[in-house]
Amino acid sequence: MIDYDRYRFLNVANDDGVATITLNRPERRNAAHEAMHRELEDVFRDVGEDDDIRAIVLTGAGKAFCAGGDAGSMDSGEFNPTGPRIPFDGVRRLVNHVLDVEQPIIAAVNGDAAGLGATLALFCDVIFVAESARIADNHVKMGLVAGDGGAVIWPLLVGMARAKQYLLTGDWITGSEAEHIGLVNFAVPVDEVLPKATAFARRMADGAPMAIRWTKYSMNKILRDQVNLALDTSMFLEAATMGTSDLQEAARAFLEKRPPKFRGR
């Protein structure tokens, strides 16, 4: 019996085979600090090994899905430009644990998903998003390389041209636009996101488990190849940009509420 009560920043509830994992730091827009990141690494391993779970819904508490790494709060005026200090093996472990889960994972993106939050949502198997929610991999806006999986998953979902457009600009895209370009499966009114995602997960839970899981496993081999090809490189280069003056300029600009002036060093 797996003890899900040990999680402090995630809620895990199993309703007759459909587990709902809720990112639970609503006061920080569910941004992942170090402790929450470690819990995310562990929870996908736990639910993947849980014989009582046949499908999974991933969502966020409050108005956001996940604001990415915990880089501070607009309300408090705080800013930690590099976000949580997560070792490379932690990022790799999280991505691989998500891919290891045999049960279908359905994302219920109830609000904004940025950086790591966008990566978490986009690595799910089927994605429901609020029409009004926004999605972005905005690393470059902080002078950072998109290193936690965005460079892997965006090209697979929307093609290289559009992936470069959004990863090189860090621009936001609405849920409705994301559905239009194929980044997500369904864009629906915000109050329908979790019910529709849960209904889809129930359909998966009631389906033929071996057929569904092994079909997913076959397709995930393509994802694994891309992770092996690009993730280590993008993480290494993100770490390299953490020591730049451009990153410090992004931090100052954030606090001073002005556009940053990047100088390429």
Secondary structure, DSSP 8 states (H G I E B T S, - for coil): ---GGG-SSEEEEEETTEEEEEE--GGGTT-B-HHHHHHHHHHHHHHHT-TT-SEEEEEESTT-SB-SB----TTTT---TT-S---HHHHHHHHHHHHH--S-EEEEE-S-EETHHHHHHHTSSEEEEETT-EEE--GGGGT---TTTHHHHHHHHH-HHHHHHHHHH---EEHHHHHHHTSSSEEE-GGGHHHHHHHHHHHHHTS-HHHHHHHHHHHHHHHHHHHHHHHHHHHHHHHHHTTSHHHHHHHHHHHHTS-------
